[in-house]
Amino acid sequence: MKVRELASRLQQFHDDLERHYDLWGPSLDQPIPDYPVRNVAKLKEQSKSLARQLGALRPYIEKLTPSTELEMMGRSWDAYDSAVGNDVAIVKGSSISAVLPQLQQMLGRLEAMNQDADFSLERSARRKVPQNVNVYNLHGAHSRVNVRSKDHSVNISSITEQQVFSGIREAVARGVSDDTEKGMILEKLDVLEQSLHSPDFVSRYQAFINAVASHMTIILPFIPALSQMLGH
């Protein structure tokens, strides 16, 4: 395959996955995301198309990227398979969040190549594992996600409520580009934090989740900690 054609097909895969991501997020069950409960037929149609594209592009993706694997609680999986499939929200969301920027890096590499040259699939070096990754806590005091990294995480039990809310604010500030939408989400978050340990916390939690629904994967790592607060 010519470099130009490969870049075009990877760009199409990236754009289709991004559209899938944009529909999938608001379609998740609430208040704690699990599997989509809305737009199921459309999401299934998108997944089929993405899976076909991935099947054709897989050899080139594996040539262009150091690793396609993620790891959580001792379980490793292929991020691309989960991104296009019907995996549980924390796995699928984390996978898409990893795959989209990885595809952009591939496109950047292809831009620097001769567009009319043939892209060789011969492996010139051993594939490496990414090192600079995030580690998140999940379910309970001793669970965490390791994305092919050493375990430098801390337990939820040792993270203060203030740190949880600070982390969410930082994630929203980085992950939401629209200033108006960002302001609305942060306003709901402020109200939620102010209602902590009050009878209003559950309703304020639902209001916050509704506000951030289109960007659910941004706050997925914090859902377990917030869920624990619901029971306090």
Secondary structure, DSSP 8 states (H G I E B T S, - for coil): -BHHHHHHHHHHHHHHHHHHHHHHGGGB-SSS--SB-SSHHHHHHHHHHHHHHHHHHHHHHHHHSS--EEEETTEEEEHHHHHHTT--HHHHHHHHHHHHHHHHHHHHHHHTS-TTSB------S---------EEE-SSTT-EEESSS------GGGS-HHHHHHHHHHHHHHH---HHHHHHHHHHHHHHHHTTTSTTHHHHHHHHHHHTGGGHHHHGGGHHHHHHHHT-
